[in-house]
Structure formats: structure tokens, C-alpha cells
Amino acid sequence: MEPLVQEHSMTIGLAGNPNCGKTTMFNALTGSHQHVGNWPGVTVVTKMGHAHVGTVEVDIVDLPGTYSLTAYSEEEKAARNFLIGTRPAAVIDVLNADALERNLYLAVQILELGVPLVLALNMMDEVRRHGKDIDTALLTELTGCPAIETVARSGKGKQELLEAALDLAKTRDGRWEPLVISYGPDLDPVLDEMEAIIAKAGLLAGQVPPRWVGIKHLEGDESIIRRCSEAAPEASARLAALAAKVAAHLAKTLRASPDAIIADYRYGYITGIARQVVRYPAVDVERIRMSDRMDQVLTHQLAGPLAMALIIYLVYILTFKAGALPMEAVQGAFAWLGKTAEAAMPDGLLRSLVVSGVIAGVGGVLGFVPLIMIMFFLISALEDSGYVARMAYMLDRVFRIFGLHGTSVLPFIVAGGIAGGCAVPGVMATRALRSPKEKLATLLVTPFMTCGAKVPVFLMLAAAFFPGSEAGVMSLVTLTAWVSALLVAKLLRSTVVRGESTPFVMELPPYRMPTLSGLCIHTWERSWDYMRKAGTTILAISVLLWAAMTFPGLPADRAQFFDSGMASAQEQIDTAKAQGQEAPELADALQRLGAQRSEEALKASAAGRAGVALESISSLAGFNWRVNIALVGGLAAKEVIVSTLGTAYSLGEIDTKDAEPLSRLLAADATFSKAAALALIIFVILYAPCSVTIVTMARESSWKWAAFAMTFNTALAFVAAVAVFQTARLFI
Amino acid sequence: MRGPLTTLETPSEEIPVNSCITLRQAQVNQKLRICSVGAEGDLGRRIRDMGLMPGVEVTVVGKAPLRDPVALRLRDFTLALRNSEADYIVVEPLEG
């Protein structure tokens, strides 16, 4: 075998429990030299970075945080596949030294594989503050692994850590030396027998130690068992029989399963080490820690929910207030760019494509960036401080009823749980959820919330049909959004995202002050991810929708009619001007003609024809063809609904923020009733998310689920709108 | 080959059955020792991965505003788990 440790480069894995400071350590080791990589077969993102030790370039792979290597979660699978598939030259296990026993549980499992392991005793500052002491030299002696004391937040010990890993990699030179733990009188003989069978059949030979394969059979590890039965069915059947026999025996004598016994002995082994290595303070054990004292207030029966409401409100206010200015600046810059391009280019299709398709589309995406950055900064701060875990803890009882998880509250709020949010950062905030089913259900219903772009639609309709009670309408809309989100989540969790809820069992890490550099790195990598990926796809979608609303355009004779009409009006204005006269009625006529031309052009476009064609169905919900086109436009961005409706009602270009003329027109339109307004409100709450959200949903889950959200939400919205319209018609 | 340096006690017959309660029934600030963990499969694995093993001493340090989930203090860290999960964990109240 060729030596794994080459002269100038090698790969080191960074493993550890969640909340152990692993990511902070990764940031400390690699600085800004990181990039995100996807490992085959798993959806979990693994980050890579570089560091230099002398002349050696070290590739550091940040494995997902796990408590174990049993391969039951995506994270555990990713970590294990990396260890077995990549065979790193060494692995650094970052341990929260303040909870050494539990953290060693993962270390022992890595050692059972035989991977060269260095222990980073992280958070040694906390250990000392709690009056504890750890005998590092003894830990090294008992485990056979170099143990280095570190404080990742300040970067203390990181150089020694890298050097220790490098030294170990050189000494071991790719050799795996598995740790052998006794699993007691019942399992040990079986394991010996299994080991012989595995070695003889050469199962996973050269990849993992035979005894480890045996342990996995006893633990009932499906992926390893499957690989063995594919490679050697006969040997595999014998292993299965052995495992079944000892399982039956254990069930009878100890009323326990083999994996429980294995965990017992592993912890027994660890407890033995910890008892010798960790010294607890003699008197101070009962001292209430700072963090526990904070919890007495922050998770208190009354004060807890109040504090949470306040914190959520602050996140929301800060994101949208502080984000408003840069967001307007970015949008203003794109508006200016659009105007400049419009002035610089000759009238025609190319100009329309560049201005309405490309610049408006890209601007639409980048306009969200300030919001996303601020939101991620605040959410990273809440996550790193340990507060998100408390939110999940306090709200879990409520959200569980609907098949969700306590943490689901965060995406809901950001997406517009308080009217005015944005579904894009909301969907991205579902990353804080660790349980896959709950995450998916949350992600699918998050877009129901009242995002800032939907607000003008509701306000405009309220002003038209319920003048004076806009505030009441908005409150009802927000309430409806929440109720719909929770009920649909329940529906999804009992049908397409069915399944047992993931065990909640969750660590409540002590409160910690987040580090600024960590927050900046998290914020940047998440925002950049959004800009790069969403930008490219959105551009395509935006151009596509532009085309749908432009082609095939007006028939030649109608275009001729408008053009000549507008030309003659312009001529008359010019003549009047030349004679020193103002001609306001002529200017009005010109503008009216232009607006009518836009209306007819829109009606003649693919989207317009679709709108007209859909009228026969959409009239069930009270929507005319104008509303239909506006809703199609809303697929690009919800902001477009009001402006497209304006074009369709021949208003020419209207200001989204001041839609009063449109309100008046709608209220006067005999084909658009009050019942239809109610139906439109419910439809806009529920129907397909905007294109940016769809792309983000696809990135956070898969295109399959994004497509599901588009079709399912629209179908649901239509059914609800028809029901509302038909019912309301009877009463209004 | 290294043997286990200690062996954890499995729930023994000496613990009188009537002193054992499920974790759900435990009071806040009550000190407890885990007698047995009845959960199997994924849940059992998660519970064990977090170090909730027979013989381990825990204290219920709080309950969420709606009395569920509960927060448990182990010697070195704090865990939260749902009442439905706590049902699988049988504990024995300790004096004091």
C-alpha cells in the first residue's frame, strides 16, 4: 500500500459531538481557507479547509457533529463513510472536556475502528472554571491517544494539536490499530467466533477490522450487514444466526438487547478512564452554575415564554429594520442600472430582456442579500449561544401536536409569522432543525407566512373592499397563515412526510458568548451560498417568465394601431409645444394609449393567454383573467402581483407602495366581487411560493419537494379559494 | 486486550420495586438514579448515546412551560427529553 502521508500534504478529519466547539476549532485551524463539499450518497454538507504545519499542507475535513458512529442519522453516516472511505491520515476528535465521559463515547467508537486519533480536550477554560481538573498525561496513557488541551475560542493549543496529529500520522503511516474492548462473558465468545468467520471470508477486508464488523452485526447495523450479505451470503447468514442466537439468550437472561449491552460496556470502559482522569471539586459540586441560573429565568414557566417572544420580536425587528436601508440601496442600485440600460439601449426586445428579465431578476435575488446576512448573523448568534435549544425545549409541546419540532418556530417567524418577513431566509432557517422529517414539514409550510411582498396585495384588497378595517384584515391574514401552516404540517406529517417523530433527546448546552469571527464566517458562507446558487437558477427562471409575459406579443395590426395612434398624439403635443401651448389632455391621451397597449400586449402574451384560458376554471374562485396573469407573475416574485394587476387594468406602471388607484378600479370592477377578494386573499396566502423561495427549498431539500410545494400548495390554494368564494357569495 | 475497568450494574433485584418510578413522575430538583432504560431501537440508541445508562445519577432541573419536555442534569451536562421518552426510563429517588 502506498504511504498515506505524503511529503507535503495529508488529510485530517475533525470529529466531535455537537456543541463541543468543533466548528470553532475548524475555523481557528483553517481561518478563511474553507470550502463546502458534498460527500457522495449523503445530503449532509461537509466542509473542507487548509492549514500549514511547517512545509506540510494539511487538508482538514470538518465532519458533521455526532454523538455516536452507529450510522442511524445522515450525520453519522457521513462521518463514518468519510473515515472508512477516505481513510484520513489522522483524526482529531474535539471533546468538550467539561463533559468528558459522554464525549469519549464517540472517541472510543473511532478507536474501535483503529483510526489514528488525537484527542483535543476543548473548553479547558470551562473545566477549570467549574473547579474540575483533568489529568491529560494519564488520559493519553490510558487511551493511547495524544491528548492536547485546547480553547478553540481563543485558538489556544491549535498549533500543538496540528503537530500532534501530524506526528501521529507519520508514526502510524496509515496503519489502523483497533482498540479491543471486552463486551462481557455473553458477547465476547460470540465476537471471537464472528471475527474468525469474517476474517476467513475476507468481509470488508482492508477497509475495517473484522471484530468491528462483528460488533456491527451484534448492533444490528443494517448498512454493514447488507454489504456483507452481498459480498458473501453464506458467511453472512452464519453471522446473522450467531447474532440472533445471542440476542435471544440476552433477552431471556438480562432482558436487554445486544446493542444495549455493548453501550453498557463501552460506557463502563469510559467511566473507568474518566474516574481516574477527572478530578471533581470536593466542596463545590452543588454550586449552581451561571448557565443554570440563566435557565431559571429564560425557561421559567412565565418569564421564559415572555423572554422568548421578546427575543423573537427583536430578531425580526433587527433583521427587517436594519436590513431595510441596505436592501433599498441594493434595489435602488439595480433600479438605476435598469434605467441606465434602458436609456443606453435602443427600444426593442433585447432592451426589454436586459431590463425586465436580467437586471430585474438578478436584482430581485440580490435585494434579499442584506436581509439574509443580518438574519443569519442573528440566528447564528442564537444558535451559538445555546438559546435555540431552549426555544425548541419550550415550544416543543405545542409544535409536536402538529408533527413539528420546537425549533420550527424560528423559520416561521423569519418567513413572516409576524407579517412582513421573507420566506427565503425562513426556508434557510430550517437548517437549525436536526430532525429530517420535522425539517421537511417545516420547510414545506414555511412559505404560507405573510412575507413582505404579499403585504401590499392584502393591503390593496383590504383598501378596496374593506376600507377602514385594514388592520383587522392583516391580523386575520396573519392568523390564517399560522393556522394553515400548522394544519397543513399536520396533514403532511400524517401523509407524505409520515413517520415517527425523531427522538427529541437533546442537549441543552450551557449558555456561551458567540465569537464574532465565528458569526462572520457562518454569515458569509451561508449568504455566499445563496447568492451563487440562487443567482444562476433565478436568472434562468426570470428570463423564462419575462419571455412568457412578452411573447408572442401584439398582432401586427394592433401594434400598428397603437403605434400610429401614439405617434400622432406625440406629434400633436410637439406641435402644440412649438406654438408655446401646453396640451395636458393630449399628454393624458398618449399615456392612456400606452397603458392600453401594455394591457393588450400582456393579454396577447403566453402568460396572458394562459390567464384568459384559465378564466373558465378560475371563475369558480371568482378570478378574472387579469387576476390570473397577476398570479402567474407572482410565481416570479410576489411583488409582481400588484404591478401586473396594474398593467392588466391598463394603469400603466404603478407604484407598489401606493396602489390606491388600483384599489378604486378593483372595487368598481363588476366582475370582481367582495367574495372574490376574500378568495384571492386566501389564494395568495397558500399558493406556490415565489421562484427564489422554490430554488431555496430545492437547495434545502430536493427539487422533488420543491416541485411538490409548487403543485400541492397551488392545488390547496385553489380548493380553499373556491370554497371561500362559493361560501362568501351566499352571504355577501 | 483491555478489559472493562468497571462494570456497570444492571438493574438488580435488590432495588425494591415500589421505590422505582418512571422519569415522568419525578419532581423538579429530585435526585434520582437510573434503574433501567426500556427503550429499544432508534430511541434507545439515542438515549444511550447521550449517556443515560443504568446507574447514572440525574436530577430533574426543570420542566418546560407546558410541563413537557423535561430538563435533566447529568453530572456534566444538561439534557432535554419528552415525557413520552421519559416513560421508558425507570429511576429510583435518592435521599436528600
Chai-1 contact restraints between the chains, C-beta under 6 A:
chainA,res_idxA,chainB,res_idxB,connection_type,confidence,min_distance_angstrom,max_distance_angstrom,comment,restraint_id
A,Y67,B,D49,contact,1.0,0.0,6.0,A-B,restraint_1
A,S68,B,D49,contact,1.0,0.0,6.0,A-B,restraint_2
A,T70,B,R45,contact,1.0,0.0,6.0,A-B,restraint_3
A,Y72,B,D42,contact,1.0,0.0,6.0,A-B,restraint_4
A,A99,B,D76,contact,1.0,0.0,6.0,A-B,restraint_5
A,A99,B,F77,contact,1.0,0.0,6.0,A-B,restraint_6
A,R102,B,G51,contact,1.0,0.0,6.0,A-B,restraint_7
A,V180,B,M1,contact,1.0,0.0,6.0,A-B,restraint_8
A,S182,B,G3,contact,1.0,0.0,6.0,A-B,restraint_9
A,S182,B,P4,contact,1.0,0.0,6.0,A-B,restraint_10
A,A263,B,R48,contact,1.0,0.0,6.0,A-B,restraint_11
A,D264,B,L8,contact,1.0,0.0,6.0,A-B,restraint_12
A,Y265,B,P4,contact,1.0,0.0,6.0,A-B,restraint_13
A,Y267,B,M53,contact,1.0,0.0,6.0,A-B,restraint_14
A,G268,B,P4,contact,1.0,0.0,6.0,A-B,restraint_15
A,G268,B,T6,contact,1.0,0.0,6.0,A-B,restraint_16
A,G268,B,T7,contact,1.0,0.0,6.0,A-B,restraint_17
A,G268,B,L8,contact,1.0,0.0,6.0,A-B,restraint_18
A,Y269,B,P4,contact,1.0,0.0,6.0,A-B,restraint_19
A,T271,B,T6,contact,1.0,0.0,6.0,A-B,restraint_20
A,G272,B,L5,contact,1.0,0.0,6.0,A-B,restraint_21
A,G272,B,T6,contact,1.0,0.0,6.0,A-B,restraint_22
A,T299,B,G62,contact,1.0,0.0,6.0,A-B,restraint_23
A,Q301,B,P65,contact,1.0,0.0,6.0,A-B,restraint_24
A,G304,B,P65,contact,1.0,0.0,6.0,A-B,restraint_25
A,P305,B,P65,contact,1.0,0.0,6.0,A-B,restraint_26
A,Y393,B,A64,contact,1.0,0.0,6.0,A-B,restraint_27
A,Y393,B,P69,contact,1.0,0.0,6.0,A-B,restraint_28
A,Y393,B,A80,contact,1.0,0.0,6.0,A-B,restraint_29
A,M394,B,A64,contact,1.0,0.0,6.0,A-B,restraint_30
A,M394,B,P65,contact,1.0,0.0,6.0,A-B,restraint_31
A,D396,B,P69,contact,1.0,0.0,6.0,A-B,restraint_32
A,R397,B,L66,contact,1.0,0.0,6.0,A-B,restraint_33
A,R397,B,D68,contact,1.0,0.0,6.0,A-B,restraint_34
A,P503,B,L43,contact,1.0,0.0,6.0,A-B,restraint_35
A,P503,B,R46,contact,1.0,0.0,6.0,A-B,restraint_36
A,F504,B,L81,contact,1.0,0.0,6.0,A-B,restraint_37
A,F504,B,R82,contact,1.0,0.0,6.0,A-B,restraint_38
A,V505,B,R46,contact,1.0,0.0,6.0,A-B,restraint_39
A,V505,B,I47,contact,1.0,0.0,6.0,A-B,restraint_40
A,V505,B,M50,contact,1.0,0.0,6.0,A-B,restraint_41
A,V505,B,L81,contact,1.0,0.0,6.0,A-B,restraint_42
A,M506,B,A80,contact,1.0,0.0,6.0,A-B,restraint_43
A,E507,B,L79,contact,1.0,0.0,6.0,A-B,restraint_44
A,L508,B,A71,contact,1.0,0.0,6.0,A-B,restraint_45
A,L508,B,T78,contact,1.0,0.0,6.0,A-B,restraint_46
A,L508,B,A80,contact,1.0,0.0,6.0,A-B,restraint_47
